[in-house]
Amino acid sequence: HFSYCDQWLKSVAAVEEIARTYVKRDVHKTRSWTRISTARVARISGVIAMLRRRGAQVTLVTPTVHPLTLSVMHGDPHIAALLTELDAALRHIGKTTGATFAALRDPKAVGCGGSEFFDSHHPAPACATRIGAHLRARAERQ
């Protein structure tokens, strides 16, 4: 889906514009998102419960996004409410299945800044490394 190559790197201004227009461009159907699908929540809960019964450790992660992308999403009351509802659903899945939930959507949660993204939602290697280290540390504490 996405490959890293120095020659393809965008300027900071270009990345910020991509991040700022994430919702406007309806990336991943963010703007046209209307509700949390209870059917999808039930399906993922069932899959996670099955994995847990088989001994797997499962961590549900909200993907880290560019700070401007997060700001734009939180600035839209409808999207902000859906994100809150989604996080609550993921926490509930964790509690009922024994999975853990890592709320990492905010790049501050892992110490990433806007200059560490290729676009609105793909972290560059330094940020991705911190995300991985954060998740590894969480797993080791369990």
Secondary structure as GFF3:
##gff-version 3
##sequence-region A 1 142
A	DSSP	three_ten_helix	6	8	.	.	.	ID=ss1
A	DSSP	alpha_helix	12	20	.	.	.	ID=ss2
A	DSSP	three_ten_helix	27	29	.	.	.	ID=ss3
A	DSSP	alpha_helix	38	53	.	.	.	ID=ss4
A	DSSP	beta_strand	59	62	.	.	.	ID=ss5
A	DSSP	alpha_helix	67	75	.	.	.	ID=ss6
A	DSSP	alpha_helix	77	97	.	.	.	ID=ss7
A	DSSP	beta_strand	100	103	.	.	.	ID=ss8
A	DSSP	three_ten_helix	107	110	.	.	.	ID=ss9
A	DSSP	three_ten_helix	114	116	.	.	.	ID=ss10
A	DSSP	alpha_helix	125	141	.	.	.	ID=ss11
###
